[in-house]
Amino acid sequence: MKKITWEVQYLSLPLVSKHCKKCGKKSKYSCSKKFRVNANGRTLDIWLIYNCLDCDTTWNARVFSRISPYSLNPAQLEGFQKNNRSLVEEYAMDHDFLYRNGVDEIEVPQYSIIGEDFLPSESVELEIKSKYRFPVKVSALVRGKMHLSQAAYLHLIENGNIRSIPEQDLRKCKLKNRITLIFQSE
């Protein structure tokens, strides 16, 4: 059986929806890709800054509140101070972090899937990997990369031509960091 790996590469950061006090309604916010680090006596507050797309009001998503600067390793603290791109992405792509900060909805960001193409009729062990635990539907990834209709994808599931390890409902399951799919020819 042929083994193939696909990697989900995100092309943008997700937009988030939450109530905007200035607009007076639920609005979409985009990540500014910047942290705000504020020294308050012997403690630090660190936020990831978002901007309302309608009125440009800022909203600060709390990363740390009232922590000792010595509790962070020096490289991490420098990353916050210099708006390190991978650190920004780590927080902006973290669903739990965003929901803890009062976000109502998180849009799936633009992405591409890097990896070898194959036909659904081939016998393949497919591993789909993602750097971030962003819950994109596995069905959307497979259908998009393989150019399958919803009906064709469901037909593969119903006939046992595609399954996951461990067994999951491939109609509904979402990618966390990785999933393995087995495509078996008829």
Secondary structure, DSSP 8 states (H G I E B T S, - for coil): -EEEEEEEEESS---EEEEETTTTEEEEEEEEEEEEEEEETTEEEEEEEEEETTT--EEEEEEEEEE-GGGS-HHHHHHHHTT-HHHHHHHHT-HHHHHHTT-SEE----EEEES----TTS-EEEEEEESS---EEHHHHHHHHHT--HHHHHHHHHTTSEEEES---TTT-EESSEEEEEE---
